[in-house]
Amino acid sequence: LPCWGPVKEAAQLEASKAFAKHFLQRHQIPTATYTVCTTAEEARATLTEFPIVLKFDGLAAGKGVIVAETLAQAEEAVTDMLSGNAFGEAGCRVVIEEYLDGPEVSLFAITDGTTVVPLQPAQDFKRVGEGAAGPNTGGMGAYSPLPWAPATLVADVTERVLQPMVDAMRHRGTPFAGLL
């Protein structure tokens, strides 16, 4: 069957948050600071600044991210995330990430493993409840174009993030072709 998308080795960029974070750091591509933990004890030792973001390493149906505002919330989330949760293998590791404040923007790009063609950015709303105060969901909706976004947003992200990712994947022998 004709198919379009990354091979398994390249798809790790989206299938494993730990792989993606290590990859971005190794190739000096901008990303939030992070720690990868495999036990609740290890994770608790890193919980020092709040708010903080906790993510299941693997795919979790869009529900694998918790923004913890307090130490108590973070400790409860870590315990739940690393205790044989409903997401199976996705929950074997947790990525604890610096909280970045501001609107969330998605910028997808089509790539053949060499050339990057960015699409229009969209703002996604993932947290449920009035004022986005609740837990993350698989997505509450998105809109585009973004009238508030800087005119240079697409060019900047393409130059600083998308093209370097595609180039690095190609150089490591696992070119990413598909929608990034």
PAKOL-133033 format. One record per residue (C-alpha): x, y, z; residue in three letters. Coordinates in nm, 2 decimals. Example, Ala and Ser with C-alpha at 12.3 -4.5 7.8 and 13.67 -1.06 7.14 Angstrom:
% PAKOL-133033
node u = 1.23, v = -0.45, w = 0.78, rest = ALA
node u = 1.37, v = -0.11, w = 0.71, rest = SER
% end
This chain:
% PAKOL-133033
node u = 0.00, v = 0.00, w = 0.00, rest = LEU
node u = 0.13, v = 0.35, w = -0.08, rest = PRO
node u = 0.20, v = 0.52, w = 0.26, rest = CYS
node u = 0.34, v = 0.85, w = 0.36, rest = TRP
node u = 0.50, v = 0.90, w = 0.70, rest = GLY
node u = 0.82, v = 0.84, w = 0.89, rest = PRO
node u = 0.98, v = 0.50, w = 0.94, rest = VAL
node u = 0.97, v = 0.36, w = 1.29, rest = LYS
node u = 1.31, v = 0.49, w = 1.39, rest = GLU
node u = 1.23, v = 0.85, w = 1.28, rest = ALA
node u = 0.88, v = 0.83, w = 1.44, rest = ALA
node u = 1.04, v = 0.82, w = 1.78, rest = GLN
node u = 1.04, v = 1.20, w = 1.76, rest = LEU
node u = 0.67, v = 1.19, w = 1.83, rest = GLU
node u = 0.63, v = 0.85, w = 1.99, rest = ALA
node u = 0.88, v = 0.91, w = 2.28, rest = SER
node u = 0.90, v = 1.25, w = 2.46, rest = LYS
node u = 1.23, v = 1.13, w = 2.62, rest = ALA
node u = 1.38, v = 1.05, w = 2.28, rest = PHE
node u = 1.26, v = 1.38, w = 2.14, rest = ALA
node u = 1.40, v = 1.58, w = 2.44, rest = LYS
node u = 1.74, v = 1.41, w = 2.42, rest = HIS
node u = 1.75, v = 1.45, w = 2.05, rest = PHE
node u = 1.67, v = 1.83, w = 2.07, rest = LEU
node u = 1.93, v = 1.88, w = 2.34, rest = GLN
node u = 2.20, v = 1.68, w = 2.16, rest = ARG
node u = 2.15, v = 1.89, w = 1.84, rest = HIS
node u = 2.11, v = 2.22, w = 2.03, rest = GLN
node u = 1.75, v = 2.28, w = 1.91, rest = ILE
node u = 1.56, v = 2.50, w = 2.15, rest = PRO
node u = 1.35, v = 2.31, w = 2.41, rest = THR
node u = 1.24, v = 2.35, w = 2.77, rest = ALA
node u = 1.48, v = 2.21, w = 3.03, rest = THR
node u = 1.38, v = 1.86, w = 3.14, rest = TYR
node u = 1.46, v = 1.54, w = 3.34, rest = THR
node u = 1.36, v = 1.19, w = 3.25, rest = VAL
node u = 1.26, v = 0.96, w = 3.54, rest = CYS
node u = 1.17, v = 0.60, w = 3.57, rest = THR
node u = 1.07, v = 0.58, w = 3.94, rest = THR
node u = 0.85, v = 0.79, w = 4.16, rest = ALA
node u = 1.14, v = 0.84, w = 4.40, rest = GLU
node u = 1.37, v = 0.97, w = 4.13, rest = GLU
node u = 1.09, v = 1.20, w = 4.00, rest = ALA
node u = 1.01, v = 1.34, w = 4.34, rest = ARG
node u = 1.37, v = 1.44, w = 4.39, rest = ALA
node u = 1.35, v = 1.67, w = 4.09, rest = THR
node u = 1.03, v = 1.85, w = 4.19, rest = LEU
node u = 1.16, v = 2.19, w = 4.31, rest = THR
node u = 1.00, v = 2.46, w = 4.10, rest = GLU
node u = 0.63, v = 2.52, w = 4.02, rest = PHE
node u = 0.44, v = 2.52, w = 3.81, rest = PRO
node u = 0.60, v = 2.22, w = 3.64, rest = ILE
node u = 0.50, v = 2.00, w = 3.35, rest = VAL
node u = 0.49, v = 1.62, w = 3.38, rest = LEU
node u = 0.45, v = 1.41, w = 3.06, rest = LYS
node u = 0.42, v = 1.04, w = 2.99, rest = PHE
node u = 0.71, v = 0.94, w = 2.78, rest = ASP
node u = 0.50, v = 0.76, w = 2.52, rest = GLY
node u = 0.17, v = 0.82, w = 2.34, rest = LEU
node u = -0.12, v = 0.86, w = 2.57, rest = ALA
node u = -0.41, v = 0.96, w = 2.35, rest = ALA
node u = -0.36, v = 1.33, w = 2.41, rest = GLY
node u = -0.40, v = 1.29, w = 2.78, rest = LYS
node u = -0.04, v = 1.23, w = 2.89, rest = GLY
node u = 0.04, v = 1.58, w = 3.02, rest = VAL
node u = -0.02, v = 1.73, w = 3.36, rest = ILE
node u = 0.06, v = 2.08, w = 3.46, rest = VAL
node u = 0.12, v = 2.07, w = 3.83, rest = ALA
node u = 0.09, v = 2.40, w = 4.02, rest = GLU
node u = 0.21, v = 2.27, w = 4.36, rest = THR
node u = 0.44, v = 2.01, w = 4.51, rest = LEU
node u = 0.14, v = 1.81, w = 4.63, rest = ALA
node u = -0.01, v = 1.80, w = 4.28, rest = GLN
node u = 0.32, v = 1.71, w = 4.12, rest = ALA
node u = 0.38, v = 1.43, w = 4.38, rest = GLU
node u = 0.03, v = 1.28, w = 4.32, rest = GLU
node u = 0.07, v = 1.30, w = 3.94, rest = ALA
node u = 0.41, v = 1.13, w = 3.95, rest = VAL
node u = 0.28, v = 0.85, w = 4.17, rest = THR
node u = -0.02, v = 0.80, w = 3.94, rest = ASP
node u = 0.19, v = 0.83, w = 3.62, rest = MET
node u = 0.45, v = 0.57, w = 3.73, rest = LEU
node u = 0.22, v = 0.32, w = 3.89, rest = SER
node u = 0.10, v = 0.09, w = 3.61, rest = GLY
node u = -0.14, v = 0.34, w = 3.47, rest = ASN
node u = -0.39, v = 0.29, w = 3.19, rest = ALA
node u = -0.14, v = 0.40, w = 2.93, rest = PHE
node u = 0.08, v = 0.09, w = 2.97, rest = GLY
node u = 0.43, v = 0.13, w = 2.81, rest = GLU
node u = 0.37, v = 0.51, w = 2.77, rest = ALA
node u = 0.40, v = 0.54, w = 3.14, rest = GLY
node u = 0.72, v = 0.35, w = 3.20, rest = CYS
node u = 0.90, v = 0.69, w = 3.21, rest = ARG
node u = 0.80, v = 1.04, w = 3.29, rest = VAL
node u = 0.95, v = 1.36, w = 3.15, rest = VAL
node u = 0.95, v = 1.64, w = 3.39, rest = ILE
node u = 0.98, v = 1.97, w = 3.21, rest = GLU
node u = 1.02, v = 2.33, w = 3.28, rest = GLU
node u = 0.69, v = 2.52, w = 3.26, rest = TYR
node u = 0.69, v = 2.77, w = 2.98, rest = LEU
node u = 0.41, v = 3.04, w = 3.01, rest = ASP
node u = 0.23, v = 3.17, w = 2.71, rest = GLY
node u = 0.00, v = 3.05, w = 2.43, rest = PRO
node u = 0.06, v = 2.71, w = 2.29, rest = GLU
node u = 0.12, v = 2.72, w = 1.91, rest = VAL
node u = 0.15, v = 2.42, w = 1.68, rest = SER
node u = 0.35, v = 2.45, w = 1.36, rest = LEU
node u = 0.33, v = 2.15, w = 1.14, rest = PHE
node u = 0.55, v = 2.10, w = 0.83, rest = ALA
node u = 0.55, v = 1.86, w = 0.54, rest = ILE
node u = 0.89, v = 1.71, w = 0.48, rest = THR
node u = 1.05, v = 1.46, w = 0.24, rest = ASP
node u = 1.35, v = 1.42, w = 0.48, rest = GLY
node u = 1.54, v = 1.71, w = 0.33, rest = THR
node u = 1.30, v = 1.99, w = 0.24, rest = THR
node u = 1.07, v = 2.15, w = 0.50, rest = VAL
node u = 0.74, v = 2.31, w = 0.39, rest = VAL
node u = 0.58, v = 2.47, w = 0.69, rest = PRO
node u = 0.20, v = 2.50, w = 0.72, rest = LEU
node u = 0.01, v = 2.78, w = 0.89, rest = GLN
node u = 0.05, v = 2.79, w = 1.27, rest = PRO
node u = -0.25, v = 2.72, w = 1.49, rest = ALA
node u = -0.32, v = 2.78, w = 1.85, rest = GLN
node u = -0.45, v = 2.47, w = 2.03, rest = ASP
node u = -0.65, v = 2.47, w = 2.35, rest = PHE
node u = -0.59, v = 2.15, w = 2.55, rest = LYS
node u = -0.70, v = 2.23, w = 2.91, rest = ARG
node u = -1.07, v = 2.19, w = 3.00, rest = VAL
node u = -1.27, v = 2.43, w = 3.20, rest = GLY
node u = -1.33, v = 2.80, w = 3.22, rest = GLU
node u = -0.99, v = 2.98, w = 3.19, rest = GLY
node u = -0.82, v = 2.66, w = 3.09, rest = ALA
node u = -0.78, v = 2.57, w = 3.46, rest = ALA
node u = -0.86, v = 2.20, w = 3.43, rest = GLY
node u = -0.67, v = 1.90, w = 3.32, rest = PRO
node u = -0.53, v = 1.85, w = 2.97, rest = ASN
node u = -0.74, v = 1.67, w = 2.71, rest = THR
node u = -0.68, v = 1.54, w = 2.36, rest = GLY
node u = -0.75, v = 1.90, w = 2.24, rest = GLY
node u = -1.04, v = 2.14, w = 2.29, rest = MET
node u = -1.01, v = 2.30, w = 1.95, rest = GLY
node u = -0.77, v = 2.51, w = 1.75, rest = ALA
node u = -0.78, v = 2.81, w = 1.53, rest = TYR
node u = -0.57, v = 2.96, w = 1.25, rest = SER
node u = -0.45, v = 3.21, w = 1.13, rest = PRO
node u = -0.31, v = 3.37, w = 1.45, rest = LEU
node u = -0.36, v = 3.75, w = 1.42, rest = PRO
node u = -0.15, v = 3.81, w = 1.73, rest = TRP
node u = 0.16, v = 3.61, w = 1.62, rest = ALA
node u = 0.47, v = 3.78, w = 1.49, rest = PRO
node u = 0.51, v = 3.79, w = 1.12, rest = ALA
node u = 0.84, v = 3.61, w = 1.15, rest = THR
node u = 0.70, v = 3.32, w = 1.36, rest = LEU
node u = 0.69, v = 3.06, w = 1.08, rest = VAL
node u = 1.03, v = 3.15, w = 0.94, rest = ALA
node u = 1.19, v = 3.16, w = 1.28, rest = ASP
node u = 1.05, v = 2.82, w = 1.39, rest = VAL
node u = 1.14, v = 2.67, w = 1.05, rest = THR
node u = 1.50, v = 2.80, w = 1.07, rest = GLU
node u = 1.56, v = 2.72, w = 1.44, rest = ARG
node u = 1.36, v = 2.40, w = 1.50, rest = VAL
node u = 1.21, v = 2.23, w = 1.20, rest = LEU
node u = 1.49, v = 2.24, w = 0.95, rest = GLN
node u = 1.76, v = 2.15, w = 1.21, rest = PRO
node u = 1.54, v = 1.85, w = 1.32, rest = MET
node u = 1.50, v = 1.72, w = 0.97, rest = VAL
node u = 1.87, v = 1.77, w = 0.89, rest = ASP
node u = 1.98, v = 1.59, w = 1.21, rest = ALA
node u = 1.75, v = 1.30, w = 1.15, rest = MET
node u = 1.88, v = 1.26, w = 0.80, rest = ARG
node u = 2.24, v = 1.28, w = 0.92, rest = HIS
node u = 2.18, v = 1.01, w = 1.18, rest = ARG
node u = 2.06, v = 0.78, w = 0.91, rest = GLY
node u = 1.69, v = 0.79, w = 1.00, rest = THR
node u = 1.54, v = 1.06, w = 0.78, rest = PRO
node u = 1.20, v = 1.19, w = 0.89, rest = PHE
node u = 0.96, v = 1.20, w = 0.60, rest = ALA
node u = 0.59, v = 1.30, w = 0.66, rest = GLY
node u = 0.41, v = 1.55, w = 0.87, rest = LEU
node u = 0.63, v = 1.68, w = 1.15, rest = LEU
% end
